[in-house]
Amino acid sequence: MSRMPLVETSIPILAAALAAGELTAVELVQGYLDRIAAYDREPSDDGARPALGAVVVDNPAALDEARASDERRARGASLGPLDGIPYIAKDSYMVRGLTVASGSPAFADLVAQHDAFTVERLRAAGAICLGLTNMPPMANGGMQRGLYGRAESPYNPAYLPAPFGSGSSNGSGSGLAASFAAFALAEETWSSGRGPASNNGLCCYTPSWGVISVRGNWPLVPTMDVVVPYTRTMDELLLVLDAIVADDVSSRGDFWRVQPWLPIPASSEVRPAAYPALADPDALRGRRLGIPRLYINADEATDDPILTRPSVVAQWQKARADLEAAGATVVEVDLPVVTNYESRGRAVDRSMVARGLVPPTFADHELYELSMWGWEEFLQANGDPALHDLAAVDPDLIFPTPPGSLPGRYDDHLSRFAPEDVPLEDYVHRARASGVPALEQIPDLADGVRGLDATRREDWDAWLDAERLDAIVFPAVADIGPADADVNPQSAELAWRNGTWVANGNLVWRHLGIPTVQVPMGMLDDIAMPIGLTFAGRGWDDSRLLAFGAAFEASALRPGSALGGTREPPPVTPELFPRSEEQEAADTVEAQHGRLEP
């Protein structure tokens, strides 16, 4: 059996080994399964590493799918660069034949009858799903414990692998960082894609409205939900996007595709002919980027400041030097799209409601009837005869609170953007009492959708034009919460700070359809945890943002860069076998970052 190193090994390197016959897909899948068995299920004997708890539902067909991949390759019928490449997916994705609980005991036995669109595309490309990853119930949070508990950090077990209040893709983040697969699928409603990516040193992309179909993904808030691919490098991210971005012939449950009020571009109109061609080291040359003062401790005092950890600011300064070395101009700016959005109920209220951009009761209907519609559509489209509609769900099992857990603090923050936190069990009670409305019957939805678009154009697009900015960049999070924030009040104080409980930007990027790309920007020396750099740009200008992210990574990897690289492998999940001297000699920066062509 081949003993090819798997820690940090990129998709192009794996694809090249498969194509050359140096490795089989069966050996590759078994290698990752061995890593999951060694590091994910049990703690280390010395107690230094907890059981990571990242991959919680195994795919029993993974080895059979690997054999089929090897057979295709043997007869010269490979499906492309992802054929035989293993990945993991969040427990909110339908994978045909696996349970799809979305971390909730209420759906522990719900079986996916179909593949989610993204899984369907990856299956057609020959990629192999090893299993599903941990998350809090219904993605309604971050590090709260759900049906399968929660994932832990492979970097420093004293800290969280995701923001406590909005980081539900923690299993995908922890699992990919620990090299349990070659790439991963996450999802985001507020910051549940960006937050875990930052805390695990990963690249990620949150698309504009409708670019990647969410058909077959459990929804939380349909106006905000997006598919988020995770990789360890930008080259790999572009390779995965090439497979999953396409027009969907069936958009059931994909809100932005089925809503009739706001025309949006087709996926094929937004994507480039080939995503890997976006990797241009000169993409940042001559570009003007803004860094919001509020994310680097440089803004005026507010009643809810973002207290950015000094080591985060230090990494930002290095990243800024690498951006400038790549030819970009970086200027400090205010950020009205965020400060306006979060000004509800304050002395100067410039929120969407105060300016008449959305109806006053839009948020109520968005968080109740629209989310109910999303759950009902998901269950009915899936068609599991054992649980096929919302009224049949046990409301008490949707989001039970583990004994000893501290209460959440969402109402302390959400008052700036929404009336109140929504008890998920109310969806079932309302469905039983009055049914689930059709999309067109939900009050204020049409005006609300048009208002979200108008807000983005007014507070974001026009502002970028006025400031002559191509994009903004900022540290993904202000700080990282301690691992015991669910039971220790002192730790909870830090974990629930603005900029720490949720990734920077809070709800704004998803609610207004603003795309982001995130790239690791090294390690925080004081706590041995990774940190990410986020790029945000105009709606449906996603390709340019991806090019910026790739160019930043290239600049950070160049000899003499300020950052000296973008990510480090976790210390507690090393190779399961020693590398030979020949392998060590061949293990160059280029090989580990996908610079070799398959």
BELCOR-V441659 format. One record per residue. N is the residue number from 1. RES is the residue in one letter. PHI is phi in radians with two decimals (999 if undefined). BURIAL is + if it has 16 or more other ideal C-beta (glycine too) atoms within 10 Angstrom, else -. D_CENTER is the distance of its C-alpha to the mean C-alpha in Angstrom with 1 decimal. Layout:
n;res;phi;burial;d_center
N;RES;PHI;BURIAL;D_CENTER
N;RES;PHI;BURIAL;D_CENTER
//
This chain:
n;res;phi;burial;d_center
1;M;999;-;34.1
2;S;-1.13;-;32.2
3;R;-2.05;-;30.7
4;M;-1.23;+;28.3
5;P;-1.02;+;26.1
6;L;-2.01;+;22.5
7;V;-1.14;+;21.0
8;E;1.19;+;18.9
9;T;-1.20;+;20.7
10;S;-1.41;+;19.1
11;I;-1.01;+;18.9
12;P;-1.03;+;21.9
13;I;-1.18;+;23.9
14;L;-1.12;+;23.4
15;A;-1.09;+;24.2
16;A;-1.14;+;27.3
17;A;-1.15;+;28.4
18;L;-1.13;+;28.2
19;A;-1.14;-;30.0
20;A;-1.47;-;32.7
21;G;1.37;-;33.3
22;E;-1.39;-;32.5
23;L;-2.70;+;30.0
24;T;-1.82;+;29.6
25;A;-1.11;+;26.5
26;V;-1.08;+;28.1
27;E;-1.10;+;28.4
28;L;-1.16;+;24.8
29;V;-1.05;+;23.5
30;Q;-1.11;+;26.0
31;G;-1.07;+;25.0
32;Y;-1.21;+;21.4
33;L;-1.08;+;22.9
34;D;-1.12;-;25.3
35;R;-1.16;+;22.6
36;I;-1.07;+;20.9
37;A;-1.10;-;24.4
38;A;-1.36;-;25.3
39;Y;-2.02;+;22.5
40;D;-1.69;+;20.3
41;R;-1.75;-;23.1
42;E;-2.34;-;25.7
43;P;-1.26;-;26.0
44;S;-1.22;-;28.0
45;D;-1.07;-;31.8
46;D;-1.53;-;32.0
47;G;1.38;-;29.4
48;A;-1.24;-;27.4
49;R;-2.13;+;24.3
50;P;-1.29;+;23.2
51;A;-1.09;-;22.1
52;L;-1.21;+;18.4
53;G;1.10;+;17.8
54;A;-1.50;+;14.6
55;V;-1.74;+;15.9
56;V;-2.00;+;17.8
57;V;-2.25;+;19.0
58;D;-1.47;-;20.7
59;N;-1.63;+;21.5
60;P;-1.18;-;25.3
61;A;-1.62;-;25.6
62;A;-1.03;+;23.5
63;L;-1.20;+;26.8
64;D;-1.12;-;28.5
65;E;-1.14;+;25.9
66;A;-1.15;+;26.3
67;R;-1.09;-;30.1
68;A;-1.11;+;29.7
69;S;-1.11;+;27.8
70;D;-1.08;+;30.5
71;E;-1.16;-;33.2
72;R;-1.07;+;31.7
73;R;-1.13;+;31.7
74;A;-1.11;-;35.2
75;R;-1.74;-;36.6
76;G;1.29;-;34.9
77;A;-2.10;-;32.5
78;S;-1.00;+;29.1
79;L;-1.51;+;26.3
80;G;2.28;-;24.8
81;P;-1.18;+;22.7
82;L;-1.72;+;20.2
83;D;-1.15;+;23.2
84;G;1.55;+;23.2
85;I;-1.53;+;19.9
86;P;-1.44;+;18.1
87;Y;-2.50;+;14.5
88;I;-2.14;+;12.8
89;A;-2.36;+;10.8
90;K;-1.04;+;9.6
91;D;-1.18;+;12.9
92;S;-1.65;+;12.2
93;Y;-1.65;+;12.9
94;M;-1.21;+;16.6
95;V;-2.19;+;18.1
96;R;-0.81;+;21.8
97;G;1.64;-;23.9
98;L;-1.71;+;21.3
99;T;-1.16;+;20.9
100;V;-2.41;+;17.9
101;A;-1.43;+;18.3
102;S;0.91;+;14.9
103;G;1.27;+;16.0
104;S;-1.90;+;19.1
105;P;-1.04;+;22.7
106;A;-1.13;+;23.8
107;F;-2.13;+;22.1
108;A;-1.03;-;22.8
109;D;-1.87;-;25.1
110;L;-1.25;+;23.5
111;V;-1.87;+;23.5
112;A;-1.22;+;21.5
113;Q;-1.54;-;24.3
114;H;-2.46;+;22.3
115;D;-1.57;+;19.2
116;A;-1.07;+;16.3
117;F;-0.93;+;16.6
118;T;-1.11;+;13.9
119;V;-1.13;+;15.6
120;E;-1.03;+;18.9
121;R;-1.13;+;18.2
122;L;-1.21;+;17.3
123;R;-1.08;+;20.3
124;A;-1.14;-;22.4
125;A;-1.54;+;21.4
126;G;1.58;+;22.5
127;A;-1.19;+;19.2
128;I;-2.11;+;19.6
129;C;-1.40;+;17.2
130;L;-1.40;+;18.3
131;G;2.88;+;16.9
132;L;-1.91;+;14.4
133;T;-1.99;+;12.5
134;N;-1.17;+;13.1
135;M;-2.94;+;11.9
136;P;-1.29;+;14.1
137;P;-0.95;+;16.3
138;M;1.06;+;14.9
139;A;1.11;+;11.6
140;N;-1.55;+;14.0
141;G;2.72;+;13.3
142;G;-2.41;+;11.6
143;M;-1.90;+;14.1
144;Q;-1.14;+;16.8
145;R;-1.49;+;18.3
146;G;-2.03;+;18.3
147;L;-0.92;+;20.1
148;Y;-1.93;+;19.2
149;G;1.36;-;19.1
150;R;-2.68;+;16.1
151;A;-1.46;+;14.7
152;E;-2.05;+;16.4
153;S;-1.36;+;15.9
154;P;-1.43;+;17.4
155;Y;-1.67;+;18.4
156;N;-2.55;+;20.3
157;P;-1.13;+;20.8
158;A;-1.41;-;22.1
159;Y;-2.21;+;18.7
160;L;-1.45;+;15.5
161;P;-1.42;+;12.4
162;A;-2.84;+;10.4
163;P;-1.00;+;11.9
164;F;-1.14;+;14.4
165;G;-1.58;+;14.2
166;S;-2.72;+;10.6
167;G;-2.79;+;8.3
168;S;-1.20;+;8.6
169;S;-1.51;+;6.2
170;N;-1.08;+;8.9
171;G;-1.18;+;10.6
172;S;-1.13;+;8.4
173;G;-1.16;+;8.0
174;S;-1.11;+;11.7
175;G;-1.15;+;12.9
176;L;-1.25;+;11.8
177;A;-1.02;+;13.1
178;A;-1.48;+;16.2
179;S;1.01;+;16.7
180;F;-1.54;+;16.8
181;A;-2.91;+;15.8
182;A;-1.49;+;15.6
183;F;-2.73;+;11.9
184;A;-2.54;+;9.3
185;L;-2.00;+;7.4
186;A;-2.07;+;4.5
187;E;-2.66;+;4.9
188;E;-2.48;+;5.4
189;T;-2.04;+;9.1
190;W;-1.93;+;9.7
191;S;-2.48;+;7.3
192;S;-1.29;+;5.5
193;G;-1.67;+;1.9
194;R;-1.19;+;4.9
195;G;-1.09;+;7.2
196;P;-1.09;+;6.8
197;A;-1.07;+;6.3
198;S;-1.14;+;9.4
199;N;-1.20;+;11.3
200;N;-2.10;+;11.1
201;G;1.14;+;12.0
202;L;-2.05;+;9.5
203;C;-1.52;+;9.1
204;C;-2.66;+;6.2
205;Y;-2.48;+;7.1
206;T;-1.95;+;6.9
207;P;-1.41;+;10.4
208;S;-1.13;+;13.6
209;W;-0.87;+;15.0
210;G;1.43;+;15.8
211;V;-1.18;+;14.8
212;I;-2.03;+;13.0
213;S;-1.06;+;14.7
214;V;-1.79;+;13.2
215;R;-1.00;+;16.5
216;G;1.51;+;16.5
217;N;-1.85;+;13.3
218;W;-1.00;+;14.3
219;P;-1.51;+;14.1
220;L;-2.10;+;14.1
221;V;-2.24;+;15.2
222;P;-1.01;+;15.7
223;T;-1.21;+;16.1
224;M;-1.97;+;12.6
225;D;-1.14;+;10.4
226;V;-2.44;+;8.5
227;V;-1.27;+;7.3
228;V;-2.29;+;4.4
229;P;-1.35;+;6.4
230;Y;-2.01;+;6.7
231;T;-2.49;+;10.2
232;R;-1.63;+;12.6
233;T;-2.45;+;14.4
234;M;-1.23;+;14.4
235;D;-0.97;+;17.1
236;E;-1.21;+;15.1
237;L;-1.04;+;12.2
238;L;-1.12;+;15.1
239;L;-1.16;+;16.7
240;V;-1.16;+;14.0
241;L;-1.05;+;13.7
242;D;-1.04;+;17.5
243;A;-1.56;+;17.4
244;I;-1.84;+;14.9
245;V;-1.63;+;15.8
246;A;-2.85;+;19.0
247;D;-1.15;-;21.0
248;D;-1.77;+;20.8
249;V;-1.26;-;24.4
250;S;-2.29;-;23.5
251;S;-1.92;+;21.2
252;R;-1.01;-;22.1
253;G;1.50;+;19.6
254;D;-1.58;+;17.6
255;F;-0.92;+;18.7
256;W;-1.21;+;18.7
257;R;-1.56;+;20.6
258;V;-1.68;-;23.1
259;Q;-1.18;+;23.9
260;P;-1.69;-;27.2
261;W;-1.70;-;27.4
262;L;-2.29;-;25.3
263;P;-1.14;-;25.5
264;I;-2.27;+;22.4
265;P;-1.14;-;22.4
266;A;-1.19;-;22.0
267;S;-0.97;+;19.2
268;S;-1.16;-;22.1
269;E;-1.48;-;23.2
270;V;-1.73;+;20.0
271;R;-1.30;+;19.2
272;P;-1.34;+;21.5
273;A;-1.06;-;24.0
274;A;-2.55;-;22.2
275;Y;-1.04;+;18.8
276;P;-1.01;+;20.1
277;A;-1.21;-;22.9
278;L;-1.28;+;20.7
279;A;-1.28;+;20.9
280;D;-2.19;-;23.7
281;P;-1.09;+;24.5
282;D;-1.73;-;26.5
283;A;-1.12;+;23.9
284;L;-1.57;+;23.9
285;R;-1.12;-;27.7
286;G;1.41;-;29.3
287;R;-1.54;+;26.1
288;R;-1.97;-;26.1
289;L;-2.03;+;23.0
290;G;-1.76;+;23.0
291;I;-2.00;+;21.9
292;P;-1.11;+;21.9
293;R;-1.06;+;24.5
294;L;-1.13;+;23.0
295;Y;-1.73;+;20.2
296;I;-2.29;+;22.8
297;N;1.06;-;25.5
298;A;-2.10;-;27.6
299;D;-1.68;+;27.7
300;E;-1.23;-;30.6
301;A;-1.09;-;30.7
302;T;-2.28;-;29.1
303;D;-1.42;-;29.3
304;D;-2.49;-;25.6
305;P;-1.21;-;25.0
306;I;-1.69;+;21.8
307;L;-1.66;-;23.3
308;T;-1.45;+;21.5
309;R;-1.00;+;22.3
310;P;-0.94;-;25.0
311;S;-1.20;+;23.4
312;V;-1.20;+;20.2
313;V;-1.08;-;22.7
314;A;-1.09;-;24.5
315;Q;-1.16;+;21.5
316;W;-1.06;+;21.0
317;Q;-1.07;-;24.7
318;K;-1.17;+;24.4
319;A;-1.09;+;21.4
320;R;-1.05;+;23.6
321;A;-1.07;+;26.4
322;D;-1.26;+;24.5
323;L;-1.09;+;23.4
324;E;-1.20;-;27.1
325;A;-1.13;-;28.3
326;A;-1.44;+;26.3
327;G;1.80;-;28.4
328;A;-1.52;+;26.3
329;T;-1.77;-;27.9
330;V;-2.05;+;25.9
331;V;-2.22;-;27.3
332;E;-1.37;-;26.6
333;V;-2.47;+;26.0
334;D;-1.38;-;25.7
335;L;-2.47;+;22.7
336;P;-1.08;+;24.4
337;V;-1.07;+;21.5
338;V;-1.52;+;20.1
339;T;-1.14;+;23.5
340;N;-1.16;+;24.9
341;Y;-1.01;+;22.1
342;E;-1.70;+;22.5
343;S;-1.71;+;26.4
344;R;-0.98;+;27.1
345;G;1.40;-;30.3
346;R;-1.64;+;31.1
347;A;-0.99;-;34.4
348;V;-1.95;-;33.0
349;D;-1.73;-;30.8
350;R;-1.98;-;29.0
351;S;-1.21;+;26.4
352;M;-1.02;+;26.0
353;V;-1.21;+;28.4
354;A;-1.07;-;31.0
355;R;-1.58;-;31.2
356;G;1.28;-;31.6
357;L;-1.39;+;28.5
358;V;-2.26;+;27.3
359;P;-1.09;+;29.6
360;P;-1.02;-;30.0
361;T;-1.76;-;29.0
362;F;-1.01;+;26.0
363;A;-1.07;+;23.5
364;D;-1.05;+;25.5
365;H;-1.24;+;25.5
366;E;-1.16;+;21.9
367;L;-1.50;+;20.9
368;Y;-1.82;+;23.7
369;E;-1.03;+;25.2
370;L;-1.18;+;22.2
371;S;-1.16;+;19.9
372;M;-1.04;+;23.0
373;W;-1.00;+;23.3
374;G;-1.09;+;19.8
375;W;-1.14;+;20.4
376;E;-1.09;+;23.9
377;E;-1.07;+;22.8
378;F;-1.07;+;20.4
379;L;-1.14;+;23.2
380;Q;-1.24;-;25.9
381;A;-1.16;+;24.2
382;N;-1.17;+;23.4
383;G;1.37;-;27.1
384;D;-1.22;+;27.3
385;P;-1.08;-;30.9
386;A;-1.36;-;30.3
387;L;-2.79;+;27.9
388;H;-2.12;-;27.8
389;D;-2.67;-;27.6
390;L;-1.16;+;26.4
391;A;-1.12;+;29.9
392;A;-1.50;-;30.2
393;V;-1.38;+;27.3
394;D;-1.41;-;28.5
395;P;-1.13;+;27.2
396;D;-1.25;-;28.0
397;L;-1.73;+;25.6
398;I;-1.15;+;22.4
399;F;-2.52;+;21.4
400;P;-1.21;+;24.1
401;T;-1.67;-;24.2
402;P;-1.07;-;25.1
403;P;-0.98;-;28.5
404;G;1.51;-;28.6
405;S;-1.31;-;25.2
406;L;-1.25;+;25.5
407;P;-1.16;-;25.0
408;G;-1.22;+;21.8
409;R;-2.17;+;22.3
410;Y;-1.09;+;20.4
411;D;-1.10;-;23.6
412;D;-1.10;-;24.3
413;H;-1.80;+;21.4
414;L;-1.21;+;21.0
415;S;-1.05;-;24.7
416;R;-1.41;+;23.7
417;F;-2.22;+;21.6
418;A;-2.56;+;22.7
419;P;-1.10;-;25.8
420;E;-2.93;-;24.5
421;D;-1.25;+;22.0
422;V;-1.82;+;22.4
423;P;-1.21;-;23.7
424;L;-1.13;+;22.0
425;E;-1.13;+;25.4
426;D;-1.10;-;26.9
427;Y;-1.02;+;25.3
428;V;-1.21;+;27.6
429;H;-1.05;-;30.6
430;R;-1.19;+;30.4
431;A;-1.09;+;29.9
432;R;-1.22;-;33.0
433;A;-1.36;-;35.0
434;S;-2.38;-;34.5
435;G;1.42;-;32.2
436;V;-1.89;+;29.0
437;P;-1.26;+;29.7
438;A;-1.21;-;29.1
439;L;-0.95;+;26.7
440;E;-1.22;-;29.6
441;Q;-1.61;-;31.2
442;I;-1.33;+;28.6
443;P;-1.07;-;30.3
444;D;1.19;+;29.1
445;L;-1.20;+;26.2
446;A;-1.07;+;27.7
447;D;-1.17;-;28.6
448;G;-1.15;+;25.2
449;V;-1.08;+;23.3
450;R;-1.13;-;25.8
451;G;-1.22;+;25.6
452;L;-1.07;+;21.8
453;D;-1.12;+;22.6
454;A;-1.13;+;25.6
455;T;-1.11;+;23.9
456;R;-1.07;+;21.4
457;R;-1.14;-;24.4
458;E;-1.38;+;26.6
459;D;-1.57;+;24.4
460;W;-2.11;+;22.1
461;D;-1.06;+;23.7
462;A;-1.16;-;27.2
463;W;-1.17;+;26.3
464;L;-1.02;+;24.7
465;D;-1.10;-;28.0
466;A;-1.13;-;30.2
467;E;-1.53;-;28.7
468;R;0.99;-;28.8
469;L;-1.83;+;25.2
470;D;-1.49;+;23.1
471;A;-3.02;+;19.8
472;I;-2.05;+;18.9
473;V;-2.33;+;17.3
474;F;-2.93;+;16.7
475;P;-1.03;+;15.5
476;A;-1.10;+;12.0
477;V;-2.36;+;13.6
478;A;-1.47;+;17.3
479;D;-2.85;+;17.7
480;I;-2.20;+;16.6
481;G;-1.31;+;18.0
482;P;-1.18;+;20.5
483;A;-1.14;+;19.9
484;D;-1.68;+;22.7
485;A;-1.13;+;21.5
486;D;-1.41;+;21.9
487;V;-2.27;-;25.6
488;N;-1.91;-;26.8
489;P;-1.01;-;27.6
490;Q;-1.14;-;27.8
491;S;-1.16;+;24.3
492;A;-1.10;+;23.0
493;E;-1.01;-;24.6
494;L;-1.27;+;22.4
495;A;-1.12;+;19.2
496;W;-1.75;+;19.8
497;R;-1.17;+;20.7
498;N;-1.06;+;19.4
499;G;1.57;+;16.6
500;T;-2.03;+;16.0
501;W;-1.21;+;15.4
502;V;-2.51;+;12.5
503;A;-1.13;+;11.0
504;N;-1.02;+;13.6
505;G;1.76;+;14.2
506;N;0.90;+;13.6
507;L;-1.50;+;13.6
508;V;-1.04;+;15.2
509;W;-1.05;+;12.7
510;R;-1.30;+;11.5
511;H;-1.17;+;15.1
512;L;-1.77;+;16.8
513;G;1.23;+;14.8
514;I;-1.61;+;14.3
515;P;-1.31;+;12.1
516;T;-2.38;+;10.4
517;V;-2.28;+;10.1
518;Q;-2.22;+;9.6
519;V;-2.29;+;12.0
520;P;-1.06;+;13.3
521;M;-2.23;+;16.6
522;G;1.57;+;18.3
523;M;-2.01;+;19.3
524;L;-1.49;+;20.7
525;D;-1.08;-;24.2
526;D;-1.37;-;25.2
527;I;-2.22;+;22.6
528;A;0.94;-;21.5
529;M;-2.19;+;17.7
530;P;-1.31;+;15.4
531;I;-2.57;+;14.2
532;G;-1.93;+;12.2
533;L;-2.01;+;13.7
534;T;-1.80;+;12.1
535;F;-1.89;+;14.0
536;A;-2.26;+;14.5
537;G;-2.49;+;17.1
538;R;-1.14;+;19.0
539;G;-1.00;+;17.9
540;W;1.09;+;18.0
541;D;-1.77;+;18.7
542;D;-1.06;+;15.5
543;S;-1.10;+;17.5
544;R;-1.16;+;19.1
545;L;-1.08;+;16.0
546;L;-1.08;+;14.9
547;A;-1.13;+;18.5
548;F;-1.09;+;18.4
549;G;-1.07;+;15.5
550;A;-1.15;+;17.5
551;A;-1.20;+;20.6
552;F;-1.10;+;19.4
553;E;-1.02;+;18.4
554;A;-1.07;+;21.9
555;S;-1.17;+;23.6
556;A;-1.22;+;22.1
557;L;-1.60;+;23.3
558;R;-1.25;+;26.7
559;P;-1.01;-;29.7
560;G;1.46;-;30.5
561;S;-1.17;+;27.1
562;A;-1.17;+;26.6
563;L;-1.32;+;23.4
564;G;1.22;-;24.9
565;G;2.17;+;21.6
566;T;-1.86;+;17.9
567;R;-2.48;+;17.1
568;E;-2.16;-;19.2
569;P;-1.23;+;19.0
570;P;-1.09;+;19.1
571;P;-1.35;-;22.8
572;V;-1.78;+;23.1
573;T;-2.25;+;21.9
574;P;-1.28;-;24.3
575;E;-0.97;+;25.8
576;L;-1.36;-;27.8
577;F;-2.46;-;30.8
578;P;-1.15;-;32.3
579;R;-1.41;+;31.8
580;S;-1.31;-;35.1
581;E;-1.06;-;36.5
582;E;-1.14;-;36.0
583;Q;-1.17;-;32.3
584;E;-1.08;-;31.9
585;A;-1.14;-;33.9
586;A;-1.46;-;31.7
587;D;-1.46;+;28.4
588;T;-1.44;-;28.1
589;V;-1.03;-;25.3
590;E;-1.09;-;25.5
591;A;-1.12;+;25.1
592;Q;-1.29;+;22.2
593;H;-2.02;+;20.3
594;G;1.24;+;21.1
595;R;-1.44;+;24.0
596;L;-1.57;-;26.3
597;E;-1.46;-;26.7
598;P;-1.26;+;26.8
//
